[in-house]
């Protein structure tokens, strides 16, 4: 994000401070961040929920584990497709 878009949510001045939770709001001082918290709390929570990993991916830390998981999902989808068409053997 360019510095041009980093304006304080309260006074629109240049804002070197960023909300540490959602990373989407900027402030020129800690006082302005505290002042704006009641208004920022709900959108902050929504933004954090969007950015958090989905529960299905928790525990799949290694790249190989994710690949295996997606491969298994794809195979199950293919089995379902074959079953729906009546082409599944076994």
Secondary structure, 3 states (H helix, E strand, C coil): CCHHHCECCCCCCECCEECCCCCCCEECCHHHHHHHHHHHHHHHHHHHHHHCCCHHHCCCCCHHHHHHHHHHHHHHHHHHHHHHHCCCCC
